Amino acid sequence: MLLSVAAVKLPHLPLLFRLFPLNCGLGSSKPVSLLSHINTSSSSSSSSSSSSSSSTPNPLSLSQHKAMVTLLVATTSDPASINPANALLAMPGWQTGRHFQDDMKSFVNEEVRVVLHGKSIVAEDDLDKRWEEVTGEVVHEVIFFSKHTAASNKPALTVHPIGVPHLREGDVPPQGGRPGWAALPNPRMGPWLRLLKNIAQAHNLVPEFEITLEATHHGPVTNKPTMFLEIGSTEDYWKRQDAAQVMAKLVWEGLGLGGGTDVGNWSREKDNKKILLGIGGGHYVPRHMDVVLKDNVWVGHLLSGYSVPMEDPSQSKGETNAEIGGTWRHSIKAAYEATKSAFPGGEILAHLDHKSFKGWQKNAITGFLAEQNIQIGKPNNFY
């Protein structure tokens, strides 16, 4: 999924973790030190790291209580995933975590757990559930670091929810997930998108990198509120250390690990209880982006045109008043229900990219939303 963020030394880790084989890039299997991925040439003092780590409780003792934790997942097979993870782990306070799975490593800092594995980022289903079963901790949310690919090859830093609600049972999801499923969207997405833009601008990645949401897509299957943080869109950009540092800074500040208040905590929201459910538009959902970039706007699922497939009734052979086929109804309903569950007490408003639909499509969608008692919001309704 930083000129002012000093990469400081990791706390003294057991030799096992110092020599944990991390891939330098795609296709690389050469073992390297975890520390070799991290720029330690900053002038910042390492003493704060030592003092922070020495005061951190033994992670094994955490299982004695039902801690509410954030699970952050990265894969060593993807530089756009492991590099931000390494940059985050270079910040103060991290300790090696408890044993979770033989082919995975974990690290702990306050209520945050970083899990590193070596498979595709979309391959490990139910990591949140499996973490809970092994540790006894309760996962509050899941965040993934990943690469982003695009036909344009343009550099981008992206945030998005996951799911494949438009696929039919029996379909094989091309990038993980379960047909018809929409993950709970992480409520932090809107606030973090705005925070990401500010951090990227402060570190001179804008306008080179586009800061954008993406529509709901791909897996893996999760059970708790989830979002992806991605660096795109070619291998050269995936390996950019400045982009990795910006993503690490986003997580550090966004989760309040630096001692500040975390960003995008829905349970603290007192005023604006309206959440945008985006329907229509392209993959980078520009009409929805225009709304979400405003302060205090919350965002749930974002269904681009390809996630609301509709069969043109005029193509039906000789039928009159033919029903509009396709999985669009299920996709909208699944996205709505997941968003509603992720924002307890919130008011979900569907925001349509009207120009992306033909007249018959828009009429069908607005009629279905009315049947489901899903309100439609205009941009001003979210501010």
Number of C-alpha atoms within 10 A of each C-alpha: 27 21 12 13 17 21 25 25 23 25 21 15 12 10 9 10 16 15 15 15 16 26 23 20 18 14 9 12 13 10 12 15 16 20 18 13 20 22 16 17 10 14 9 14 12 18 12 15 19 18 13 16 19 15 9 14 13 14 17 13 9 18 15 11 11 13 16 15 19 21 24 23 25 27 25 24 23 26 29 34 28 30 33 34 29 23 28 26 26 24 25 24 22 26 25 20 18 19 14 15 13 7 10 14 19 20 19 24 22 16 16 19 24 22 22 22 20 19 15 16 24 17 14 18 17 13 19 25 15 14 18 17 12 13 18 16 20 20 24 18 23 23 21 24 28 28 26 23 17 11 7 8 13 14 24 27 28 25 25 26 29 28 33 28 28 26 23 17 10 9 11 12 17 10 16 21 26 24 19 20 24 31 31 29 30 29 25 23 26 28 21 20 23 19 20 25 22 14 21 26 16 14 17 13 20 16 11 12 21 16 22 20 27 24 27 29 26 22 26 22 23 23 17 24 25 27 25 26 28 27 30 26 21 19 18 11 23 28 23 16 19 19 26 29 28 27 29 26 26 25 25 19 19 21 21 14 19 15 9 11 12 15 19 20 14 17 10 7 11 7 7 13 17 20 27 29 25 26 27 25 23 16 17 17 22 16 20 23 17 10 21 24 18 15 12 19 19 28 29 29 33 32 30 23 19 15 24 22 18 18 15 14 16 13 9 14 8 8 10 9 9 13 12 18 13 16 18 24 19 17 23 26 17 22 28 25 15 18 28 20 14 20 23 11 12 17 16 23 21 23 23 25 19 14 11 16 16 9 11 13 19 17 12 16 20 16 12 16 17 12 9 12 9 17 13 16 17 13 15 7 13 21 14
